[in-house]
Amino acid sequence: MPFSYTFDDIADRPVAVFGAGTLGRRIAMMLASRGGLVRIYSRSAETAAEAVRYVEETLPGVLKARGSGAAGTVVPVTDVAEALDDAWLAIETVPERLDVKKAMWSAIDAAAAPDTIFATNSSSYPSRLMADAVSDRTRLCNLHFYMPPAANGADLMSDGETDPEVLATLQRILPEFDVHPFIAHRESTGFIFNRVWAAIKRESLAVVEEGVAEPASVDALFRLNMGAPIGPFQLMDAVGLDVVLDIEEHYAQQHPNLPTGPRELLRRYVDEGKLGVKTGEGFYRHGETS
């Protein structure tokens, strides 16, 4: 079975992460937490280098808190073939646009070894919509991360033709990296937790868009009443409001009856360049999220 691996089988093989943004660099960090090699790809050498600096600064604290593991090596690359050399797993985390993702998968497919598992981190597109960009659909699936290392759950979902050994292998190996996958048993836009989170996020946006409350009040109530470390608007700022808007636009394509107010609010911030933590201002000014 070409995609049936144990941790020992892949311990000396690298992982390739395509996309060095907020989630790409966090995924790379988690997959470098057992002493292995991770290559993180970006067309921008500067962005890839920033991702590596994030891992080097953050991983020691994660390992100390976990009490186990060893720091691996994360290497920045700008060449697709170099990223994929002997990789057992390729994870795509490029922006949430189907045309961008399909172009990335075409490039990955042309350079990957036949036994490399393909996983898209897309939070709203099923991998089935990218499958025509790869020659072997049986190795492609959704592997959706949330916000590690704080949120280490992950969704696994078939593209409809995924080899069951692909999902079984990821279920078996990812907990070694403190990533814990759950299988969506049928295709579902938003997977499992994200469907619940989408409702919370959308109603939070509606409360603010309608003038009922300010983001800080919503977040404070959420933290107090739910015992959560951060509130919905703090989390959206961390993810990036442009990413949140892209996801909401995709949900709206699937469900045209969704209210428009939440997207209009997000669009105002995005149009003003207020994307959250990565630009220094979103619903909060950076560092003023309490």
N, C-alpha and C positions, 0 to 999 in steps of 0.2 A: 504494500500500500504506500504510494509515494508521499502521502501527506501525514503519515502516522509517525509521530515523533514522541520521544521522551525528553525530559530535560537534559539527560546525559547526551542524547543525540545532537542537541543544538547548542550545548554549552560553549563550544568553541567556534560557532558560526555567528556572524553578525546579524543584526536587525537593521533594516533601512527604513528611515522615517522621512517621508516626503512632505515638506512644509515645516517651517521653523517658527511659526507664530506661537500664540499663547498655548494652544493645546499640543502642537508638535513638540515643543521643547519640554513640556511636562511629560508627555509620553516617552520621549527619549530618556528623560531622567529615570522614570520607573524601570525601563528596560535596561538601564545601566546599573541597576541596583544589585546585581548578582555577579559583578566582576567581568561582564562580557564587553563586547564591542558593539557600539551603535553608531551608525553613520546618519547624520541628519542633513538632508538636501534642501537647498534653496537656490534659486537662480541668482540671488544676491549673496555674495560672499560675506558682506557685512552682517546681513540678517542671520546667516548660518553661524557666524562667529559669535554673535550676541546670544544665540541659543545655547551654544557650548558654554559661554560664561555663566548663563543662568544655571545650567546643570552643575557646573563646578562649584558655584556658590551655594546651591540649594541641597544637593545630594548628601553632603556630610551630615546635615541636620536631620534629614529624613532617615538615614541609616542609624543615627544615634537614637532617635525617637523609637524606631522599630526594634533596635537591639539586635539586629542581625543583618547579614548581607555584606557586600564589599563593593566599593566604588569601581565601576568599570570605566571604559574609555569612550567618550563621545567625540566623534571626528566630524568637522564641517566639510561638506563637499558641494560642488556646483555641477558635477557631472553625473548623469543618471546611471550610466554603466558602472562607474566607480562605486556609487552608493550600493549597488546591487551585487557586487562581486561576492559570491558564495553565501549570500543572505538566505536565511531560512524563512524570513518573514518580511514582507514589504507593507508598510502602513502609510496610507495616503491621508494627509490632513490639510490639503490646499483649500482655498476659499470655497464657501458653500454655493458654488455655481456649477451646474451640470456640465456646461461646455468646458470649463476649466478642468474639472475632474476627469472627464473623458479624454481630454488631450493628455493629461498626466498619465492616465492608465495606458494609453497607447504607447507612450514612451517607455513606461515600466515594462509592459508586455514584450516589447522588442528586445529588451536587455536582460530580463530575468532568466535564471536557470529554471528548468522544467519543474523542479520540486519546491520552488518558492511559493509559500502561501501568500495570497493577496487579500488585504483587508482595507476597506475604506472606513475612515472615522466619521463619515457623514452623519450628521444628526437629524437630517430630514429626508434625504434621498435614499431609497433602497438600492442596494448594489445591483439589482436587476437592471436598473436604468443605465448602468455603466458597463454591463456585461458585453455589449457588442464591441467594446474597445479592447477586449482581451480575447486571445485565441482559445483558451481553455477556461470555460466558465466554471468548471467544477472546483477550481481553487480560489474562487472569489467569494467574499462574504462581507457583511457589515460587522465591524468591531468598533463599537462606539464607546469612547471614554467620556467621562464627565469632567471633573476638574481635579485630577490627582496632583499632589498626594493627599489632599483633604478629602476627596470623594473618589474612592477606589473601585466602585462598582463599574461594570461595563456591560453593554448589550452585544449579543451575538445574534445574527440573523442571516439565514440562507438567501441566496439570490434566486432560489427556485431550483437550481441545478447543482448547488454546492455539494461536494463530496462530504458525506457525514464524518469522515475522518478529519477533515479540516476543522469542523466545529469541536469534535472530540479532543483533538490535539490542543487547541486553544484553551478548552476547559481544563485540560490536564496540566498545561505548562504555565499559563499566565499567573495562577496563584503563587508560583515560585517567585514572582516579581511583585507580590502583594497587589495584584490586579485580579478582581473576582468577577468572572463573566456569568451572565444569565441569558438563557436562550429565549428569544421570542419565537413561539411555535407557529406563528403565521405572520405574513408580511403586515407591517403596521407602521404607518408614518409616525415617527416619534418614538418608536419602540415601546419600552415599558415605562420607566420612570419619567422620561421626557414628556409623555402624554399627560402625566399628573402635573409635572412642573409647568408645562405650557399653560394649563388652566390657571395655576397660581400666578404665573408671570403676566398673563393677559389681563386678569382681573385687577392685579396690582397697577398695571399701566392704565386701566380704565378709571380706577379710583383717582389717580393723579390727573389724567386728561380731563375728567369731568370737574375738577376743582374741589373734590371732596377732601383731599389731604395732600400733604407734601411727601416726597419720597422718604425723607428721614423719619416721618411719623409711621409710615407703613412698615419700614424696616425695624423700627424700635418695637412696635407691637408684635411683629413677627418673631423677633428675637425673644421677647419677654414671654409670649404666649406659647410658642412652639419649642422654646429651649434651643433654638438654632444659633450657631455662631455668627451668621450674617443674614441679612434680609434680602428680598428679591432684587431691589435696586442695586445693592452692593454687588450682588452676584452678576447682574447684567453688566455693570461697569467693568467687572473683572473679565468677563467673557469678551466684551467689545460690543457696543451698541450697533455697529454696522453688521456684525455677525448675527446678533439677535434679530435685527430687521430682516436680513436675508432669510432667516428661518421662518419668521412670521409671514413673509411674503409667500414662501413656499406652502405653508399651511393654508393660507388664504386661497391659493390656487386649487388645493385639494378640497377646501370647504368654503365656498364663496359666501356663505351666510355668516361668517365670522364678523364681529363688529370692526369698523374701520378705525375707531378712535385710538386704540393702542398703537397701531402702525403709524398713524399720523403724528402721534407724540414722538415716537422713535425717529421718524423721518425728520422732524424739526431739529432734533439734536444732531443727527448724522449730517444734515445739510449745513449745519454750523461748524462741523468738524469736531464736535464734542463726542468722541467715541468711547470715553471711559478712561480706565487707568492708562492705556497705551498712549493717549494723547494728553494726559494730565487733567482732563476734565470730561465729565459725562453728567450723570445726575448729581454727582458730587465733584468738588475739586479734589485732586489727588491728595490723599492724606487727611481728608476731612469727611470721613465716612461714618462718623458716630452720631 
